[in-house]
Amino acid sequence: MPQTRFALPSMNDLPAPLRGAFWMVVAAFFLTGMAAAIRHLSSGLDTFELIFFRYFFGVVFMLPWLIRTGKGALRTERFPLYLLRVAVTFVASLCFFKALGLISLADTTAAIFTRPLFAALLAIAFLGEVVNRRRWLAMAAGFAGVMIMVRPGFAEINIGVPLAIAAAAFAAINPLVIRILTRTDSPDTVTFYAAIMLTVVAALPAYLVWRTPSPEELFWLAVMGCCGTLGQRAVARSFQAGEVSLVLPFDYVRLIFAAIVGYALFTELPLIWTWIGGTVIFASTVYLARTEIRTETPGRGAGPTGNSGGAGP
């Protein structure tokens, strides 16, 4: 009798929306892991050294791709745009890493959800995209969510919250630059150039504050770099598989992961205002994403929220 072989279904056998949702949850998991590693290390290592190792290990984990594809994958005619991306990413990372040392994982995560709103504002200002009522409504709701979190006049404002929002604002420039770069360069080329250039840029300030990490710290630095790289790749796979309006809501699990990890590792219990404000901010970004999908015209490409995801720097 012929034997019957049982084969497990592959990811490609799943419907595209389900694949997109799966990769977004995976991204949320790894990016939360990266943020937790940063928070754990921030009390012992300077922010500049953390940024250096974040991108140094990013280069290390992308070396197999470079070996497989060869030096030809690094050809580009867009070097000035790479410099712009490196500049804004460095500032965003500096703000993000500083914020993680000052406020809880959940608060930082909720604040980072404002990035698609800043991306929409930048697209309006620099790309001449249409400002309609739904866009303004979404952005106003996002601002209201931030005010719920910060509660000016009712709670002492920790500088970490403005730093996290500043990180989101600078990081929002990235999707606009990436949209131009990926017209001629592959996403992996864009990712690798950012990692290696940011490693070089961070090397000097890291040297000035250098303290040789202990073996335990080196382990967590590797975890940080690995989680950051895997998280960014998972975000790219998510948006490649499913529409923004379908997969973006699953990024909200990052706030849940952050609350769980923050409580388990750092005994941080998010306030109810973090949950309410974070929910309002995230709902506004989902609404904005759905608006972009509805108003997108043939040949236009993804809207500004399309590459924003919610991923950290």
N, C-alpha and C positions, 0 to 999 in steps of 0.2 A: 504494500500500500504506500502511495506517495505521502510523504510527511507534509503536514500543514505548518507553515511558518507564520509565527505571529510577529508583526512589525508594529512598533510603537509609532504613532503619528508624529510627523515632524512639524516644526513651527510653520513651514510653508503650507501645510495642509489646513491650517486654521484660517478662518475668515480674517480679512485685513483689519477690520475694526478691533477684533479680539487680539490680534498680534500687536496692534498699536497700544491698546490698553495694557497688555502684559509688559511691554517694554517700558511704558511710562511708570508702572509700579516698580519695575526693576531699577529704573533711574532714580526714583524717589528713595528707594532703599539704600543705594550706593551713595547718593549725594548726602543723605542723612548721616551715613557712616563717615564720610569725609568731614562733615561739619563737627561731628562728635570727636573725631581725632584732633581737629584743630582746637576745639575747646579744651580738650584734655591737655594738649601741649602748650597752650597759650600762657599758662602760669610759669613755665620754665624756660621757654625759648622766645626770642624776640620775633615780632611779626615779620620782619624782613627775612629772617632765616626760615620761617615757616613757608613764606611765599616761594623762596628759592627751592626748597625741597619739594613743595607741591608740584612745581613744573619740571624740576630735575627728574623726579621719578616718573612724571608724565612722559618725558623723552625716553627713559629706560623702558617703559612698558610699550612704547610705540616702535622701538628698534626692530622687533621682528617684522613689522609691516614694511619698514624701510629696506631691510635685508631682502625681503621677498619681492618687492617691486623695483628696487634699484634706485640709483641716484636720479634717473630720469623723471621720477615722480616729483622731484623738488623743483623742476623748471617752472619759472613764473616770470611774468612781466608786470606784476602788480606789487612790487616791493614797497612803494610808498604807502599803499593801503595796509600792508602788513604792519608797518610801523605805527600807523594810526590805531589799528586794532590792539597792538601790544600796549600802547600808551593808555588807552581807556581801560583795558583789562587789568593792567597793573594797579591803576588807581582804584578800580572796583574791588580787586582782591585785597588791597590794603584796607579799605573801609570794611569789607566783609569779615576779614580775619580779626580786625580790631573789635568789631561789634560782637563777635563770638566770644571774646574774652571779657565782655562787659554785661551782656544780657543772656537770657536763656536760649537754648536751641529753638524752642517753640516760637519765642518772640522774633528771633532772627529770621526764621523760616517764614513766618507770617508777613514780615516786612518785605522780604524778597519777592513775594507774590505781586508786588506793585510794578515789577519790571515790565510786563506787557503794556501797562498803562503809560509808562514813560516812552516805550517804543512807539505807541500810537501817537503821542504828542510830537515825537521827533519826526515821524513820517509825515505828519501834518505840516510841520515847520520846514523840513528840508526836502521832502519829496513831493510836496504840493498835493497830498492826498485829501480827498473831500472830507470836510467836517460836517457830519450830519447829526441830527438830534440824538440818535442812539449812541453815537460815539461819546458825545458830551455827557449823556446820562451815565454811561458806563464809567467814565473817568471821574465824574462827580461822586458816584457811589464808592469808587476805590478810595478817593480822598476821604470820604466819610468814614470808611473802614479804618484808615490810618488814625483819624481823630479819635475813634472809639478805643483803639489800642493805646494811644498816647495819653488821652484824656487831659489836655492842657488845662491847668487851673484846678484840677482835682487830684492829680498825682504828680509826684516829683519826676521830672523827665530825666531819664538816664540817657547820657550821650550815645549809648549804644544803639538806640532806636534810630536817631537821625543818621548815624553812620551806616546802619543797615539799609535805610532808604536811599542814602547817597550811593551805596554800592549797587542797588537796583537801578538807579538813574544812569550811572556810568555804564553798567553792563547792558543797558537797553540800547546803547549805540552799536553793540556787537552785531545784532541781527542785520542791521542796515548795511554794515560793512561786509558781512558774510554773504549777503545776497549778491553783492557785486563781485566778490572774490570767486564764488562758486560758479559764476558764468564761464570762467576759463580754467579754474583749478578745482581739483577733486576735494571733497570734504576732508579726507584724510590728510591731504597736503596742507590744507588750511589749519587743521588741528596740530599737525607736527610743527609747522612753522611757528605757531603761537607758543607751543611748549618750549621749543629750543630758544626762541628769542627772549621769552620771559625769563628763562633760566639765566641767560646772559645778563639781562637788565637787572635782575635781582641779586646777581652775584656780588657786585660792589657793596651795596648797602648791607647785605648779609655778612660780608667779610668784616665790615666796620663794627658789627655787633656780635661777631661770631663767638659761640660757645659750643665746643664739640659735644654733640649729643651722646647720651649714654646708650648702651645697647637697647634698653627698653624704649627710649625715645626714638631711636633709629627704626625700631620695629613699627612704632605708631606713625612715624613719618612715611614709611613705605606703605602702610595701610591707607594713609591720607592720599598719597599720590595714586595708588591703585584704585581706590574708590572714586576719586575725582575723574580719572580717565575712563573707567568703566561707566560711570554715571553719564558723562557727556556722550559717549558712544551709544548708550541706551536711549538717550533723548533723541539722537539723530535717527536711530532705527524706528522709534515710536512715530515720529512725524513722517518718516518715509512710508510707513505701513498704513497709517490712518489719518483721516482729516483732523485738523486742529480742534474743531469744535467737538469731536467725538473723544479724543484722547486726553485733551487738556484737563477735564474734570478729575481724571485719575491722579493728577499731580497733587491733589489735595491730601492724599494719603501721606504725603511728606510731613504735613503738620501733625498727623497722628503718630507717625514714626518718631518725629522729633520729640513729642510729648512723652512717649514711652521710653525712648533712649535717655532723654534728659532726666526723667525721674529715676530710671534704673541706675545710671552712672553718676549723676550729679545731684540727686535728690531735689530736682527742680519740678515744682508743680505749677503749671501755667495758670494764670488768673482767668476767670471767666471772660474778662474783656479781651484777652488774647484770642480765645475761641470765637467770640462774636465778631471782633474786628477782622480776624483772619478769614472767617467765613464770608463776610461782606466783601473784602478785598478780592477773594478768590472768585466769588460769584460774579463780580464785575468783570474780571478778566475772561471768564467763560462766556459771559454775555457779549463782550467785545470780540472774542474769537468767532462766535456764531455770526455776529454782524459782518466781520471780515469775509467769512465764507459766502454769505448771502450776496454781498456787494461785489465780490471778486468777478472780474471780467476775463474772457479768454485771453491768454497770453500775458496776463499781468503778473502771474507768479503769486507766491504766498504773501499774505499781508504781514504787517510788522509783528503780530503776535505769533506768527508761524514758527519762527526760530527762537522765540523767547523762552518757550517752555516754562520755566520756573526754576530752571537750573541756576545754581549759584555760579560764581565766577570760576 
